[in-house]
Amino acid sequence: MKEFGELFQSADWKQEKHTPVIDGPDSVKKGEFAHFSVSVGKEIPHPNTTEHHIRWIEIYFLPEGAKFPFQVARFDYTAHGESTEGANQGPIYTSPYSCFTVKLEKPGVFYATSYCNIHGLWKGEKPISLND
């Protein structure tokens, strides 16, 4: 049986449309709010259809020296063109892109996990340092 961490796939987001990408500063000022975004399909757009879509993205932060990560956010994307008229006939489609704002007291690593209804679980990460 696979370990939990082995269930997540990862690849260079410039070549793989499923990898979640965290954008934002590499270094933030301790105790001040900083803005980040997360997306799937940054370089190569991911399909957003009833049959093939990103269902959710979760963000975690693992502070330097900590044993466990903290969940920062969860973004659910629930409109993929579904309709009573049939697949991809609906009036609205969501895009797997969201923003979050945090205040950090320690450096660490952000982890983004995402779920594609066809290709499963994916992960990406972004180290963050603190500046004075």
C-alpha positions as CSV (number, residue, x, y, z in Angstrom):
1,M,0.0,0.0,0.0
2,K,1.3,3.5,-0.8
3,E,2.1,6.0,1.9
4,F,-0.2,9.1,1.9
5,G,2.5,11.4,0.5
6,E,3.1,9.0,-2.4
7,L,-0.5,9.6,-3.6
8,F,0.4,13.1,-4.7
9,Q,1.9,13.6,-8.1
10,S,4.3,16.5,-8.8
11,A,5.9,17.9,-11.9
12,D,7.3,21.1,-13.3
13,W,4.3,23.4,-13.7
14,K,5.7,24.8,-16.9
15,Q,5.3,21.4,-18.5
16,E,2.4,19.9,-16.6
17,K,-1.1,21.5,-16.5
18,H,-2.1,19.7,-13.2
19,T,0.5,21.1,-10.8
20,P,-0.7,23.8,-8.5
21,V,1.4,26.9,-8.5
22,I,1.8,29.4,-5.7
23,D,2.7,32.9,-6.8
24,G,3.9,35.7,-4.4
25,P,7.0,37.1,-2.8
26,D,9.8,34.7,-1.9
27,S,10.5,36.7,1.2
28,V,8.0,38.6,3.5
29,K,8.3,40.9,6.4
30,K,7.7,39.2,9.8
31,G,4.3,40.1,11.2
32,E,3.0,41.9,8.1
33,F,0.3,40.6,5.8
34,A,1.5,39.3,2.4
35,H,-0.6,38.4,-0.6
36,F,-0.3,35.2,-2.6
37,S,-2.3,33.4,-5.4
38,V,-2.6,29.8,-6.3
39,S,-3.6,28.3,-9.6
40,V,-3.7,25.1,-11.6
41,G,-2.8,25.4,-15.3
42,K,-0.7,28.5,-15.1
43,E,1.5,27.8,-18.2
44,I,-0.7,25.1,-19.9
45,P,-4.4,25.7,-19.3
46,H,-6.2,22.9,-17.6
47,P,-9.6,21.9,-19.1
48,N,-12.6,23.1,-17.2
49,T,-15.4,20.9,-18.4
50,T,-18.0,18.8,-16.8
51,E,-16.0,15.7,-17.7
52,H,-12.5,17.0,-16.7
53,H,-11.9,19.7,-14.1
54,I,-10.1,20.8,-10.9
55,R,-12.4,20.2,-8.0
56,W,-10.4,21.9,-5.2
57,I,-7.0,23.4,-4.1
58,E,-5.8,23.4,-0.5
59,I,-3.0,25.5,1.0
60,Y,-0.8,24.4,3.9
61,F,2.1,26.1,5.7
62,L,4.9,24.2,7.4
63,P,6.9,26.6,9.6
64,E,10.6,26.0,9.8
65,G,11.3,23.5,12.6
66,A,7.7,22.4,13.0
67,K,6.5,18.8,12.9
68,F,3.1,19.4,11.3
69,P,1.7,21.9,8.7
70,F,-1.1,24.3,9.3
71,Q,-4.0,24.4,6.9
72,V,-4.3,28.0,5.5
73,A,-7.1,27.7,3.0
74,R,-9.3,25.5,0.9
75,F,-10.8,26.6,-2.4
76,D,-13.7,24.6,-4.0
77,Y,-14.5,25.0,-7.7
78,T,-18.0,23.6,-8.2
79,A,-19.3,25.1,-11.5
80,H,-18.0,23.2,-14.6
81,G,-20.7,23.8,-17.1
82,E,-23.1,21.3,-15.7
83,S,-26.7,21.9,-16.6
84,T,-30.1,20.1,-16.8
85,E,-29.7,20.6,-20.5
86,G,-26.5,18.4,-20.5
87,A,-22.8,18.4,-19.9
88,N,-21.0,21.7,-20.8
89,Q,-24.3,23.5,-21.4
90,G,-24.4,25.4,-18.2
91,P,-24.2,29.2,-17.8
92,I,-21.1,29.3,-15.6
93,Y,-17.6,27.8,-15.3
94,T,-15.1,28.3,-12.5
95,S,-11.4,28.6,-12.9
96,P,-8.9,27.0,-10.5
97,Y,-7.4,30.4,-9.4
98,S,-7.7,31.9,-5.9
99,C,-5.9,34.4,-3.6
100,F,-5.0,34.3,0.0
101,T,-3.4,36.8,2.5
102,V,-1.3,35.7,5.5
103,K,0.9,37.1,8.2
104,L,3.9,34.9,9.0
105,E,5.9,34.7,12.2
106,K,8.4,32.1,10.9
107,P,9.9,31.2,7.6
108,G,8.7,27.9,6.1
109,V,7.2,26.3,3.1
110,F,3.7,26.7,1.5
111,Y,2.3,23.5,0.0
112,A,-0.6,23.5,-2.5
113,T,-2.5,20.3,-3.1
114,S,-5.1,20.0,-5.8
115,Y,-7.6,17.4,-7.1
116,C,-8.3,16.7,-10.8
117,N,-11.4,14.5,-11.2
118,I,-9.6,12.5,-13.9
119,H,-5.9,12.6,-12.9
120,G,-6.1,12.6,-9.1
121,L,-4.0,14.4,-6.5
122,W,-1.2,16.9,-7.3
123,K,1.1,19.0,-5.2
124,G,3.3,22.1,-5.5
125,E,5.4,24.1,-3.0
126,K,6.9,27.5,-2.4
127,P,9.6,28.2,0.3
128,I,9.2,31.5,2.1
129,S,11.8,33.4,4.0
130,L,11.5,36.4,6.4
131,N,13.2,39.7,6.0
132,D,13.7,42.5,8.4
